[in-house]
Amino acid sequence: MPGTTLPTYTALHQLVELIEQGQPVFVRWSRGPEADLEGSAVSRDGLTGMKMPGLSANPMVFEEWAKDLPTTVWVARRLCDYLHLRDDDQGSADVRPWVLKGEETGRGPDNEPLVRDVEPVAWIAESVIAEAEDVVGRQRGAWGPLHRPARFGRGGSGESG
């Protein structure tokens, strides 16, 4: 992985075209493939610290039940599902989205796919995220990221701060 330069998708239509090809791909928000694939290439459960059998990622496969939805809306929504990983207190400026292929090996605690045999495909530029946010913002329904009860806070003690 060191020394590998990934292409960067700079427009939403590039990701839409990839999804429309039908091959399963995933988006992961992290410090990137080099950091993720160094060593064991696994994610950890944030609550328990347990290693999981792959990297947690967001599936981009277009579901059959959504066949009447424009692909652009589907892709934009899926991209925005995990924006909080960038914006979260624990996130950092070097957490970015990237596209990957791989074999789904199980499910994580948020029911997200765990992917092994990862093949990085491309970085996703901030311009793509801005387009996705615009598409999601134009939809009529209420929508938002998964929220957990505030009483659980950021640690295991149930206390905040």
QUIRA-V460409 format. One record per backbone hydrogen bond with DSSP energy under -0.5 kcal/mol. NH is the residue of the N-H (numbers start at 0). CO is the residue of the C=O. If there is no record, write none. Layout:
nh=<NH & NH>
co=<CO & CO>
//
This chain:
nh=<3 & 5 & 6 & 8 & 13 & 14 & 14 & 15 & 16 & 17 & 18 & 19 & 20 & 20 & 21 & 25 & 26 & 27 & 29 & 29 & 35 & 36 & 37 & 40 & 42 & 44 & 48 & 51 & 53 & 54 & 56 & 57 & 58 & 59 & 62 & 65 & 66 & 68 & 72 & 73 & 74 & 75 & 76 & 77 & 78 & 79 & 80 & 81 & 82 & 84 & 85 & 86 & 87 & 90 & 94 & 95 & 95 & 97 & 98 & 99 & 100 & 102 & 103 & 104 & 105 & 107 & 110 & 112 & 113 & 114 & 114 & 115 & 118 & 120 & 121 & 122 & 123 & 124 & 124 & 127 & 128 & 129 & 130 & 131 & 132 & 133 & 134 & 135 & 136 & 137 & 137 & 138 & 151 & 152 & 157 & 157>
co=<0 & 3 & 120 & 122 & 10 & 10 & 11 & 11 & 12 & 13 & 14 & 15 & 16 & 17 & 18 & 99 & 57 & 97 & 27 & 95 & 31 & 32 & 33 & 37 & 53 & 49 & 44 & 42 & 51 & 114 & 112 & 26 & 56 & 24 & 60 & 62 & 63 & 65 & 69 & 69 & 70 & 71 & 72 & 73 & 74 & 75 & 76 & 78 & 79 & 81 & 82 & 82 & 83 & 87 & 91 & 29 & 93 & 27 & 121 & 25 & 118 & 115 & 101 & 113 & 113 & 111 & 107 & 56 & 105 & 54 & 112 & 102 & 100 & 98 & 98 & 6 & 96 & 8 & 122 & 124 & 124 & 125 & 126 & 127 & 128 & 129 & 130 & 131 & 132 & 133 & 134 & 135 & 148 & 149 & 151 & 154>
//
